[in-house]
Amino acid sequence: MKRLSVLFAAVLMMVSFTAMKAQKIASIDYEEVLSAMPETKKMSTDLDALNKSKSDELNKQAEAFQAEIQKYQAEGAKMTEQQRQAKESELQKKQQNLQQLQMLAQNDIAQKRNTLLQPILTKLDAAIAKVAKANNYEFVLDAASLVYKGGPDATAAVKKELNIK
C-alpha cells in the first residue's frame, strides 16, 4: 500500500512538471507579411486592372442609359400616353439590368480575389508552420489580436522563409 502511494505521488509530480513546462508562443504580424509578399502585390495589380475594366464597362452603359433618359425627357411630351408608358417600362428594365450588371461585376471581382488569394494564404501558412517547427513554437498568434505581446516575434523569420525583405 505504501508503494502504491509513493508511485502515485511520483506520477502526480511528473504530471505537474509536464503541465508547468513553458509553452513556446510566438507572434507574427500576419498582415505585414501578407502585404509584403510579391504575390499579393501582383494580385492587387491584377484586381485593380479587372476593377477598372468592369468600371469602364459599367460607366459606358450608364452614360448610354443617361443619354436615353435625356432623349426621353426631351421627346416625352410629343409621345402618346401608350408610347410613354412603353418607353418608361423599357427604361426601368434597362435600369434594373444596369444594377444587375453592377452586382455581377462586384461578385466577379470578389470571386477573382478569393481565387487569387487562396494560394497566397496557403504559401504563407506553410511558411509559418515551417518556422514554428524549426523554432519549436507550439503556438503562433497574430500580433494584431494580442492585447499584450511579450514573447518572441516570428515575423522576421517568416519573411526570411518567404525571401521577403
N, C-alpha and C positions, 0 to 999 in steps of 0.2 A: 504494500500500500504506500509505503514511504517512497519507493522508487517511482511509482506512478505519479505522485505529487511532484517529485523532483523533475521528472520527464515533462510533466505538464507545465511547470514553471519555466523550463528551458525552452520549450516550444513557444510559450507566451512571450518570452524575451526576444526570441528570434523574429516572431511576427511583429512585435512592436518596433524593433530596429529596422525591419524592412519597410514598415509603414512610415517611419520617420526619415527614411532615406530621402535626400533632397531631390526633387524632380527638376530637371533642367528645362527651363522655359525660356524661350526667346521671343522677340517681337520682330515684326517686319512692317515696313511702310509699303503695303501692297499696291496702293495707287501710284506711289512714286516709281516703283519698279515697273509696273504695268505701263505707265505713260512714257517711261524711258526706253521701252523695247522698240526696236526698229519696225517690228511687225505691226505694232499699234499705230505708229506714225503713218505707215503705208495704208493701214485700214482707214485711218482718219482721212487721208487724202482721197482714197477711193470713194468713201462715203460722201465727202464734200462734192466730188465730181458727179456722183449719182444724184445727190440732192439738188445741185444746180441744174442738171439735165431735167429732172422732174419738175422743178420750179419754173424753168423756162417754158416747158411744155404747157404747164398749167396757166402761166401768165398769158401765153399766146391765146389759149382758149378763152380765158377770162376777158381779154381785150376784144375778141371777136363777139363774145356774148354781150359786152357793154355796147359795142357798136350796133348790135342788133336791137338792143333796148332803146338806144337813142333814135334809131331809124323808126322804130315802132312809135315812140313818143312824138316824133315829128309828123308821121303819116297816120297816126291813130284816129285823128279827127275825120279823116276822109274815108275811113272804113265803115262798113255796116256793122251793126251790133254782132252779127254772127261771125264776121271776119275778125272782129276784135277779140271775141271770146276764143276763137280758134288760135289766134296769134298769142294770146296770153297763156293759153294752155301749152302751146309749143314752147314758149319762153320758160314756163315753170318746169317743164320736163328737162329743158336744157340746163337750167339752174341745178336741178336735182342731179343730173348726170355729172355736172362740173363738181358738185360736192362729193359725189361718189368717187370720182377720179382723184380728188384730193385725198380722200381717206385711203384709197388703194395705194397712192403714192407713198403716204406715210407708213402704211403696212409693209410695202415693198422695201422701204429704207430700213425699217426695224428688223425685218427678216434678214436682209443682207448684212446688217450689223451683227446680228446673232450668229449668222453663218460664218462671218469673218472672225468674230471674237472667240468662238469656241476653241479652235486650235491654239490660239494665243494663250488662253487661260489654261489649257491643258499643259502647254510647254512651261508656263510659269509655275504651275502646281508641281510639276515633275522636278523642276529646279529647286523648289522649296523643300520637297521631300528628300532630295539628294543631299542638300546642305544640312537638313535636320539629322539625317542618318550619319553623315560624316562628323557632325559635332555632338552626337548623342543627345540631341534635343528631343524631349518627349512631347513637347507642345510648342507650336509656333503660332503666335497670335498676331492679329492685325493691330498695329500700333494705333490706328485711328480709333479703335473701340476701347482702348485702355484708359482707365482713369489715372493710374499710377504706373509708371514704367521704370523698373529698377533693374531688370535682368539684361542679358546680352541682346544686342540689336543685330539681327541676321541680314539686314537689308544689303549691306555691302557684300556679304558672302554670296547672296543670291544674284546680285548684279554681276559679280565676278563669274559665277557659274554660267550666266547668260551672255558673257562677254560684252557687258554694258559698262560704259564709263560714266 
